[in-house]
Amino acid sequence: MEQVKFTKMEDGDAEDYLFLNDHETEYTKGTANRLLKALVNLDESLSGYQITRLGHSVQSATRAWRDGADIDWVVSALLHDVGDIFAPYNHDEYAATILKPFVREQCRWVVEKHGDFQMIYYGHLVGGNQNKRDKFNGHEFFNDCAEFCERWDQTSFDPSYDDLPLEFFRPMVEEVFAREPYNPEILNAKPMPLFDPEISASRCKN
């Protein structure tokens, strides 16, 4: 069977939908590779910075990795702006939706809200609300998002920074997107720090 028999979903039978389920399950195995290609396409995205959006993404992930962050944080940092091309007005929500089935809630929330938190650096300069993040005061992940922006996001526009190559992160992306989607043990996993001094020292000693 290469295609379903129906032209309207209501006319499909069990054979059709079992075929589609198997077909779609197989297709999801390529998600990591498609996301890495999407990151490369960020070089065609918004210009004007001293580095490309791909460079910004890789630099953010490099800083996260060198800070001793775990795999969920590193992959989230790498993909946090992946929506820039297709969702310029809600790129943070776009990226968070991609990550949602595969990373813990702490990381998903931070990626989803980082656009509001970034306003602290420039909102007042463009007629916006510099303190937009204040509406989230008291949220359990407020400080994590503030630290995400401070340590990894707003600092990562430096053409002289020694970035790790995108391919360095491929195994991490593949591991995260090979997880069982919506596994509650992953989604509800305990929050992890962005900075671990011991792991950081080990990763940076060379």
C-alpha positions in Angstrom: 0.0 0.0 0.0 1.5 3.3 -1.1 -1.5 5.6 -0.6 -4.8 5.6 1.3 -8.0 4.8 -0.7 -10.1 7.7 0.6 -10.5 11.3 -0.7 -12.5 12.3 2.4 -11.3 11.4 5.9 -14.8 10.1 6.9 -14.5 7.4 4.2 -11.2 5.9 5.5 -11.1 2.4 6.9 -8.8 0.7 9.5 -6.3 -0.3 6.8 -6.0 3.3 5.7 -5.4 4.7 9.1 -3.1 2.0 10.2 -1.0 2.7 7.1 -1.0 6.4 7.8 0.0 5.9 11.4 2.9 3.7 10.4 3.9 6.1 7.7 3.8 9.2 10.0 5.7 7.4 12.7 8.5 6.6 10.3 8.5 10.3 9.1 8.9 11.6 12.6 12.3 9.9 12.8 13.6 12.6 10.5 12.6 15.5 12.7 16.0 16.2 14.1 17.6 16.4 10.7 14.8 18.7 9.4 15.3 21.0 12.4 19.1 21.2 11.8 18.4 22.1 8.2 16.0 24.8 9.4 18.7 26.2 11.5 21.0 26.5 8.5 18.2 28.3 6.7 18.3 31.0 9.4 21.2 32.4 7.5 18.5 33.7 5.1 16.6 35.3 8.0 16.8 38.7 9.6 20.0 40.6 8.9 21.6 43.6 10.4 23.3 42.0 13.3 27.1 41.3 13.3 26.4 37.6 13.0 23.7 35.6 11.3 20.7 34.1 13.1 22.3 30.7 12.7 25.5 32.1 14.3 23.4 33.5 17.1 21.7 30.1 17.7 24.9 28.2 17.7 26.6 30.7 19.9 23.7 30.5 22.4 24.0 26.7 22.5 27.7 26.9 22.8 27.4 29.2 25.9 24.8 26.9 27.4 27.0 23.8 26.9 30.1 25.6 28.3 28.0 26.7 31.3 27.5 23.0 32.1 23.8 23.0 31.1 22.1 19.7 30.5 20.9 18.5 27.1 17.4 20.0 27.4 18.8 23.4 28.0 21.4 23.1 25.3 18.9 22.0 22.6 16.4 24.6 23.8 19.1 27.3 23.4 20.0 26.1 20.0 16.4 26.1 18.7 15.0 29.1 20.6 14.9 31.3 17.5 14.2 28.6 14.9 10.8 30.3 14.2 12.3 33.5 12.9 11.8 32.7 9.3 8.2 31.4 9.5 6.8 33.2 12.6 8.5 36.5 13.0 5.8 37.9 15.2 5.7 34.9 17.6 8.9 33.1 17.0 9.2 32.2 20.7 5.9 30.4 20.8 6.7 28.6 17.5 10.0 27.3 18.9 8.3 26.3 22.2 5.7 24.4 20.4 8.3 22.3 18.5 10.1 21.6 21.8 7.0 20.9 23.9 6.6 17.2 23.4 10.3 16.4 24.1 11.7 18.7 26.8 10.8 19.4 30.4 8.3 22.2 31.1 10.9 24.5 32.6 12.7 24.7 29.2 9.5 24.9 27.1 8.2 27.8 29.2 11.4 29.7 29.1 11.7 29.4 25.3 8.0 30.5 24.9 8.5 33.6 27.1 12.0 34.7 26.2 10.8 37.3 23.7 8.9 39.2 26.4 11.9 38.9 28.8 14.3 40.3 26.1 12.4 43.5 26.1 14.3 44.5 29.2 17.3 45.3 27.1 15.7 47.4 24.4 12.0 47.9 24.8 12.4 51.5 26.1 14.5 52.3 23.0 11.8 51.4 20.5 8.7 52.7 22.2 7.8 49.3 23.8 7.4 48.1 27.3 10.8 47.5 28.8 9.2 45.7 31.7 6.9 43.4 29.8 8.3 40.4 31.7 6.9 41.8 34.9 3.5 40.2 34.2 5.2 36.9 35.0 6.6 37.9 38.4 6.2 35.1 40.8 6.2 32.4 38.2 8.4 29.4 39.2 10.5 29.8 36.0 10.8 33.6 36.0 14.4 33.6 37.2 15.3 30.9 34.8 14.0 32.9 31.8 15.8 36.0 33.0 19.0 34.0 33.4 18.5 32.3 30.0 18.3 35.8 28.3 21.2 37.2 30.4 23.7 34.4 30.0 22.9 32.9 26.6 20.6 35.0 24.5 21.4 38.7 24.7 25.2 38.0 24.8 25.3 35.8 21.7 25.8 38.3 18.9 29.6 38.4 19.1 31.5 37.6 15.9 34.7 37.1 17.9 33.3 34.4 20.1 34.7 30.9 19.7 31.5 29.0 18.7 31.3 25.2 18.5 30.1 24.0 15.1 26.5 23.1 14.4 27.4 19.5 13.9 28.7 19.3 17.5 25.1 19.6 18.6 23.6 17.1 16.2 23.8 14.1 18.5 22.0 16.1 21.2 19.2 17.2 18.9 18.8 13.6 17.7 18.6 12.3 21.2 16.0 14.8 22.3 13.8 14.3 19.3 14.1 10.5 19.5 12.3 10.6 22.9 8.8 9.3 23.4 6.7 12.4 22.8 4.8 13.7 25.8 6.4 11.3 28.2 5.3 12.7 31.6 8.6 11.6 33.1 10.4 14.0 30.8 7.8 16.8 30.7 7.5 16.9 34.5 11.2 16.3 35.3 12.6 18.5 38.0 14.0 21.9 37.0 17.7 22.0 36.3 20.1 24.9 36.8 21.4 26.8 33.7 24.9 26.9 35.2 26.8 24.0 36.8 30.2 25.2 37.9 31.7 21.7 38.1 30.5 20.5 34.7 31.4 23.9 33.2 34.9 23.7 34.5 35.2 20.2 33.0 33.9 21.2 29.6 36.0 24.4 29.4 39.3 23.1 30.7 40.5 22.4 27.2 
